[in-house]
Amino acid sequence: MSQKLIYNIPLREDEEIQVSLKEFKGNMYCDMRVYFNAKDQDIKLPSKKGLTLRTDLLDALLEGLTRAKEELVSMTLMKAEA
């Protein structure tokens, strides 16, 4: 299984969300997973918290996230970007 890290989203000092592309059994997936600092080691380990999607579902995920953001903006719980 090959994996390519695409993006990191910091959560806290000891946690981050890693967005990566993975190949598994000949299929490509997008993995979004919480990673945490391993105790007494200088590495990050994956947690069980996350989501792995087939790449053909990314457009639907982006549409859902866009709609969620629009709703939060309309509820004034989030500022619209300029």
Contacts in CASP RR format, 6 or more apart in sequence:
PFRMAT RR
TARGET T0000
AUTHOR 0000-0000-0000
METHOD contacts of the structure
MODEL  1
MSQKLIYNIPLREDEEIQVSLKEFKGNMYCDMRVYFNAKDQDIKLPSKKG
LTLRTDLLDALLEGLTRAKEELVSMTLMKAEA
1 22 0 8 1.000
1 23 0 8 1.000
1 24 0 8 1.000
2 22 0 8 1.000
2 23 0 8 1.000
3 20 0 8 1.000
3 21 0 8 1.000
3 22 0 8 1.000
3 23 0 8 1.000
3 31 0 8 1.000
4 20 0 8 1.000
4 21 0 8 1.000
4 22 0 8 1.000
5 18 0 8 1.000
5 19 0 8 1.000
5 20 0 8 1.000
6 19 0 8 1.000
6 20 0 8 1.000
6 21 0 8 1.000
7 18 0 8 1.000
7 19 0 8 1.000
8 16 0 8 1.000
8 17 0 8 1.000
8 18 0 8 1.000
8 19 0 8 1.000
9 16 0 8 1.000
9 17 0 8 1.000
9 18 0 8 1.000
9 19 0 8 1.000
10 16 0 8 1.000
11 17 0 8 1.000
11 34 0 8 1.000
14 36 0 8 1.000
14 37 0 8 1.000
15 34 0 8 1.000
15 35 0 8 1.000
15 36 0 8 1.000
15 37 0 8 1.000
16 34 0 8 1.000
16 35 0 8 1.000
16 44 0 8 1.000
17 32 0 8 1.000
17 33 0 8 1.000
17 34 0 8 1.000
17 35 0 8 1.000
18 31 0 8 1.000
18 32 0 8 1.000
18 33 0 8 1.000
18 35 0 8 1.000
18 44 0 8 1.000
18 46 0 8 1.000
19 30 0 8 1.000
19 31 0 8 1.000
19 32 0 8 1.000
20 30 0 8 1.000
20 31 0 8 1.000
20 33 0 8 1.000
21 28 0 8 1.000
21 29 0 8 1.000
21 30 0 8 1.000
21 31 0 8 1.000
21 55 0 8 1.000
22 28 0 8 1.000
22 29 0 8 1.000
22 30 0 8 1.000
22 31 0 8 1.000
22 52 0 8 1.000
23 29 0 8 1.000
27 54 0 8 1.000
28 54 0 8 1.000
28 55 0 8 1.000
29 52 0 8 1.000
29 53 0 8 1.000
29 54 0 8 1.000
29 55 0 8 1.000
30 52 0 8 1.000
30 53 0 8 1.000
30 54 0 8 1.000
30 55 0 8 1.000
30 58 0 8 1.000
31 50 0 8 1.000
31 51 0 8 1.000
31 52 0 8 1.000
31 53 0 8 1.000
32 50 0 8 1.000
32 51 0 8 1.000
32 52 0 8 1.000
32 53 0 8 1.000
33 46 0 8 1.000
33 47 0 8 1.000
33 49 0 8 1.000
33 50 0 8 1.000
33 51 0 8 1.000
33 52 0 8 1.000
34 46 0 8 1.000
34 47 0 8 1.000
34 49 0 8 1.000
34 50 0 8 1.000
35 44 0 8 1.000
35 45 0 8 1.000
35 46 0 8 1.000
35 47 0 8 1.000
36 44 0 8 1.000
36 45 0 8 1.000
36 47 0 8 1.000
37 43 0 8 1.000
37 44 0 8 1.000
37 45 0 8 1.000
38 44 0 8 1.000
38 45 0 8 1.000
53 61 0 8 1.000
69 78 0 8 1.000
72 78 0 8 1.000
73 79 0 8 1.000
73 80 0 8 1.000
END
